[in-house]
Amino acid sequence: QHALNSGVRRYHVAPVLCQRAKVAMSHFEPNEYINYEKLEKNINIVRKRLDRPLTLSEKIVYGHLDDPAKQEIERGKTYLRLRPDRVAMQDATAQMAMLQFISSGLPKVAVPSTIHCDHLIEAQSGGEKDLRRAKDINQEVYNFLATAGAKYGVGFWKPGSGIIHQIILENYSYPGVMLIGTDSHTPNGGGLGGICIGVGGADAVDVMAGIPWELKCPKVIGVKLTGKLSGWTSPKDVILKVAGILTVKGGTGAIIEYHGPGVDSISCTGMATICNMGAEIGATTSIFPYNERMKKYLGKTGRADIAALADEFKQHLVPDSGCQYDQVIEINLSELKPHINGPFTPDLAHPVSDIGAVAEKEGWPVDIRVGLIGSCTNSSYEDMGRSAAVAKQALAHGLKCKSKFTITPGSEQIRATIERDGYAKILREVGGLVLANACGPCIGQWDRKDIKKGEKNTIVTSYNRNFTGRNDANPETHAFVTSPEIVTALSIAGTLKFNPETDYLTGTDGKKFKLEAPDADELPKLEFDPGQDTYQYPPKDGSGQHVDVSPTSQRLQLLEPFDKWDGKDLEDMLILIKVKGKCTTDHISAAGPWLKFRGHLDNISNNLLIGAINIENGKANSVRNALTQEFGPVPDTARYYKKMGVKWAVIGDENYGEGSSREHAALEPRHLGGRVIITKSFARIHETNLKKQGLLPLTFADPADYNKIHPVDKLSIVGLKDFAPGKPLKCIIKHPNGSQETIMLNHTFNESQIEWFQAGSALNRMKELQQKSS
């Protein structure tokens, strides 16, 4: 306790001191305890009810039920009311989440919560300079988040601390935890045996407000791992392979649960990498069973007490023998080859040995302009060590990277430790530039100077996403995703045509040599170096703290409640845009330069759907104004309709809203007068975000009906007075020639979600319930 009070960040507790139910969830919250007894009690209630073995996912999810004795449980159908243990928010999404929490009128968060400043730091010159510039440019936002955290009891990780998911793995995730985070890669925490789920800000507000959080009961996809990782094959190759099998929507509505004897050949941080990128297949989350690799990581990060407690409850932190999965995939790690996925989508999988020939056949540039390692997916000590092992071999033969090369440490702790242990020095010597401990180029925060926009080029990264224009805003950048060690090898060779398993390089002495498969420690031999202390504890009493939001600010804007449903059907809606093909949250609400407006709803709404392709003319950000017949930008057209009092709809294709948990992609259409989004299918997080903001996400009962609606039509949604769970709605399509046709639309609303729509938003409904209870 003395160590905590004096601010010491890294210490060890002997397992003998561990007491049941008195082990803190985190060093930073010494009075918030892990409650495995409650988890055990809930699991036993549900197991008795269901009378069958449970998967690990089910144990942890059902172990957090608000009412395990009465909750209806059916995979893929019922909605579960859950009590997560904690909340985490990154700075770009935390702004809107905290603005919504402020709007709720509540005095303090009900569960441990944290804010992490990682998204607003642009990569330009290098770590220190970029961080100084970010602190200056974003001072208003950082001050808002710091003071809001202090007022409402939220821990605050300052800019430079590191990427949210690495910080969570190092400090907050533990076996059996249920954590929700306002970022789609929150499942990273599954590498430590937790159920960690990405959500929108409104979902986080529910949990911070102390009310049950709703989640559709997930299906469970089992991935059985056999064999053993070796050579150039890495944990990243497991998820790259799975992405190729399941595609970007194959995991929708499901938890991916890894199991089997091959699990033990993967490090804890390697498991986190696999879980992290499960977001790219639409999975609710991903998880590994508790094992010795996790125990070793907990010990090394100063949490031996948690490992000792987890050992006592281990039977609840692994799947039951004989449990049943909805689908099973089997991967032999001994046969798995290094993979590289892309371009333009993270599920286009290729063995590294094939990518050069495929690229030449497809006309993709084979010369690599930039190689980038790090990100929330691959920035562990082991990742940096394996990359340094490759770089060291090149340096021994006088070689440096032919491509530009950047390194993003995942956290201040990783940065400090790789500096101490010499990895950073090696990576610099081979030609690398060490960036700030932040997301950077992975999310488009990259002031790239080596190409012009529209120039066709190739980059390789150890990131997770490679959607068109995501990293550098250039739609002609062909981005490929692979492991850090493969990125390093390809950057040294400078071409996609290089296969490090079989091909040779030529040293400065003219002799040919082959890179050996990298080998590196999964954890440092010494203790981690924590680096600079970048954490701000919330005060015990923050009631006197002032949170300032200037009415003239261009970065922050207090929220006004959305209008309540008027009790009528939605008649004669115009179609703002009928989207052709892939439409991710990057297309709906672009990141990059728009990140600075994440706390100002009206300003950021100027990017609404500017990346989506209009089926009418095949162009982005060009739609017909049905009232003037002129073509113009999507946001301008939406604002015109709102000014004229006209409601509008969006028509989308498959897996609409895949990608980031970006809540703004739901807030913006609502703010600008949208009422309905009709698609062939939705990504999970985006569908929930739309419901939370009072919009109607609907799907075609017959996907072919997508072709019946034209951008010039008017739509009416009828039957809303009888809106009920499981009951389809009718859509009347009115064509310009006067003809009409009716199609059926499905929805996944339950009773409480229908109340969100009727109240205007989930936040409005929360306020109504608070008023009734008071």
Summary of the structure (lengths in Angstrom):
residues: 774
radius of gyration: 25.3
end to end distance: 38.5
largest distance: 81.3
contacts: 2918
relative contact order: 0.11
helix: 35%
strand: 21%
